[in-house]
């Protein structure tokens, strides 16, 4: 357990930051889940709308360091390609 004042302060800061990161990650996953549910239902228009809402959320998470930039881009790309196959 932390003994010094600075170490105690750091544990408080880390706990606060962890809560914020957890909230952002959860929010991103919720948006992604909505896209995947629309794809599973076969509703392309709903899936496109959900992806348009999810993409900025994923990129914001990448910008904040929740996920890596390439990971967010990869997920957006894969979701977009899955939506594209719905029309075919």
C-alpha positions in Angstrom: 0.0 0.0 0.0 1.1 3.5 -0.7 2.8 5.3 2.1 4.0 8.7 0.8 1.6 11.6 0.1 2.6 11.6 -3.6 2.0 7.9 -4.0 -1.4 8.2 -2.3 -2.3 11.0 -4.7 -1.1 8.9 -7.7 -3.4 6.0 -6.7 -6.3 8.5 -6.5 -5.4 9.8 -10.0 -5.0 6.3 -11.4 -8.4 5.3 -10.0 -10.1 8.3 -11.5 -8.4 7.8 -14.9 -9.3 4.1 -14.9 -13.0 4.9 -14.4 -12.9 7.4 -17.2 -11.2 4.9 -19.6 -13.6 2.1 -18.6 -16.5 4.4 -19.4 -15.1 5.3 -22.8 -14.3 1.7 -23.7 -17.8 0.6 -22.7 -19.3 3.4 -24.8 -17.3 2.4 -27.8 -18.2 -1.2 -27.5 -21.9 -0.3 -27.2 -21.7 1.6 -30.5 -19.9 -1.3 -32.2 -22.5 -3.8 -30.8 -25.3 -1.7 -32.3 -23.6 -2.0 -35.7 -23.1 -5.7 -35.4 -26.7 -6.3 -34.3 -27.9 -4.4 -37.4 -25.7 -6.5 -39.6 -26.9 -9.7 -38.0 -30.5 -8.5 -38.6 -29.6 -7.9 -42.2 -30.8 -4.3 -42.1 -28.3 -2.4 -44.2 -29.7 1.1 -43.8 -29.8 0.7 -40.0 -26.3 -0.7 -40.1 -24.9 2.2 -42.1 -26.5 4.7 -39.7 -25.1 2.8 -36.8 -21.6 2.7 -38.3 -21.7 6.5 -39.0 -22.4 7.0 -35.3 -19.8 4.4 -34.2 -16.9 5.6 -36.3 -16.3 8.9 -34.6 -16.7 7.2 -31.2 -14.1 4.6 -32.1 -11.7 7.3 -33.4 -12.2 9.4 -30.3 -11.3 6.3 -28.2 -8.2 5.9 -30.3 -7.3 9.5 -29.9 -7.7 9.2 -26.1 -5.5 6.2 -26.0 -8.2 3.7 -25.1 -7.4 1.6 -28.2 -4.6 1.9 -30.7 -5.3 4.0 -33.8 -4.7 1.0 -36.1 -7.1 -1.1 -34.1 -9.9 1.4 -34.4 -9.2 1.8 -38.1 -9.2 -1.9 -38.6 -12.5 -2.4 -36.8 -14.2 0.4 -38.8 -12.9 -1.1 -42.0 -14.1 -4.6 -41.2 -17.5 -3.4 -40.1 -17.8 -1.4 -43.3 -16.9 -4.4 -45.5 -19.4 -6.5 -43.7 -22.1 -3.9 -44.3 -21.1 -3.7 -48.0 -21.6 -7.5 -48.4 -25.2 -7.1 -47.1 -26.2 -5.4 -50.4 -24.6 -8.0 -52.6 
